[in-house]
Amino acid sequence: MKVAIIGGGAAGITTAYLLDKVHDVTLFEKEPVLGGNIRTLNKNVSCEALDSKIILDNGVIEFERDYFPNFHKLMAKLEVKLEEIPLTSEIFLPDGRHYKSAGAILYGCHSRREKIYESLKLTPVVFSYLCFLIRMAFTRDEAFYQRPISDFIGNSVSGKWLKMLLMYAYSMPYKTIDNFPAEIGIPLLNHSGMLTKWDRIVGGVYTYIEKILSHFTGTIYCNSNILGINRNTAGVAITLANGDKLLFDKVIFATTPDQVLALLKDPTENEIKRFKAWDICVIDTVIHTDISIYKNFGVTYFSEFDVFQNKEDGDCGYNAYLDRLCGVNAEIDTHFSLAYNMQQHIDPAKIINRQKHISPAYTVESIRYRQEIKQLNGENNTYHAGAYLYEGLHEGAITSAIAVSKLLDGMSL
């Protein structure tokens, strides 16, 4: 059977891998490289300003050890090496207050007195967080459906910290997080506590894409420009910008969900209903070497997830310390960080890479029909894969690929 996959991100490339031994697979990616929001410098992204021996990720970076079972199965099957990393955090507020996470206190405080002081300062924040976890533990899953995260998280310090975690995890502006779907956000926050263990992929996240490509026997078109997709009972026709019309038996959309209606020339009323509310978020991130953003706070230990709230408008950004996240040699004097929405604090001369990321805009309305999409996957010779169908992260991308592969008698993990 001839199968077309639209989108070469995590969901698309994993689906292609699982179907490759069973079907004739063709993958279309509109960008010049594969990976989607996997951006590994000195692998699928070139960076002249960076030593060729240093591998940094300007996109997807870390993975929860216990919350990502299918992701870890795929890594084991591909024989991709994982390494546990610490994940500390610190929050910086507009009024000058800042709080260290328990991990940041453990690793970043130089004296016993400093550890006691920071621990006492953190105590009410931890108490508020634990109260949140207890409330969520006694709340039925049904209570989260079709409700925004703001119904469950307020604007306390711990609440802001949790919202900033969602901002980081889903590449969405902080100001949009209040309308983030609780049924996706609450489970993630419940699994992202102080004792959560995190892994990184040794050699950068694109390493596992390289492993897949080393086994893949199908056809890949990068820089593909699809004008439209038509379907009938006999199959699928994909028309390219150069006028070519390619015929397939099945088509799998592994794009951001807003692209489904943009590409389909014959959407059904049900497809319009399921996908019309989806939009995208476009954010810019930079990798830089400027540590002066901490000078006003007297901080010498940079966390893997430092979050900042701006004084002017209350908007937020983050700075993720990459040296530990990406396994950079500790003997190197330069410190590398990944930042979002921190332009006013970073010297432009110290920016070595910029990336634009396109992600689904998660809202209560946009996810309304995702269960229906999964239940009716395969209708009209059309299938859908993507993290948005599950928890919205890398685990969801892999899980969706497994689900589509099962429907098409492909390989499992």
Sequence and secondary structure as in RCSB ss.txt:
>XXXX:A:sequence
MKVAIIGGGAAGITTAYLLDKVHDVTLFEKEPVLGGNIRTLNKNVSCEALDSKIILDNGVIEFERDYFPNFHKLM
AKLEVKLEEIPLTSEIFLPDGRHYKSAGAILYGCHSRREKIYESLKLTPVVFSYLCFLIRMAFTRDEAFYQRPIS
DFIGNSVSGKWLKMLLMYAYSMPYKTIDNFPAEIGIPLLNHSGMLTKWDRIVGGVYTYIEKILSHFTGTIYCNSN
ILGINRNTAGVAITLANGDKLLFDKVIFATTPDQVLALLKDPTENEIKRFKAWDICVIDTVIHTDISIYKNFGVT
YFSEFDVFQNKEDGDCGYNAYLDRLCGVNAEIDTHFSLAYNMQQHIDPAKIINRQKHISPAYTVESIRYRQEIKQ
LNGENNTYHAGAYLYEGLHEGAITSAIAVSKLLDGMSL
>XXXX:A:secstr
 EEEEE  SHHHHHHHHHHTTTSEEEEE SSSSS TT  EETTTB  TTS TT  EESS  EEETTT HHHHHHH
HHHT  EEEE   EEEE TTS EEE HHHHHHH  SHHHHHHHHHHHHHHHHHHHHHHHHHHTS GGGGTT BGG
GT  SSHHHHHHHHHHHHHHT  GGGGGGSBHHHHHHHHHTSSTT  EEEETT THHHHHHHHHH  SEEESS  
EEEEEEETTEEEEEETTS EEEESEEEE S THHHHHHBSS  HHHHHHHTT  EEEEEEEEE   GGGTTTT  
S  SEEEEE TTT  EEEEEEHHHHTT  TT S   EEEES GGGS GGGEEEEEEEEEE   TTTTTTHHHHHH
TTTGGGEEE  GGGTTSSHHHHHHHHHHHHHHTT    
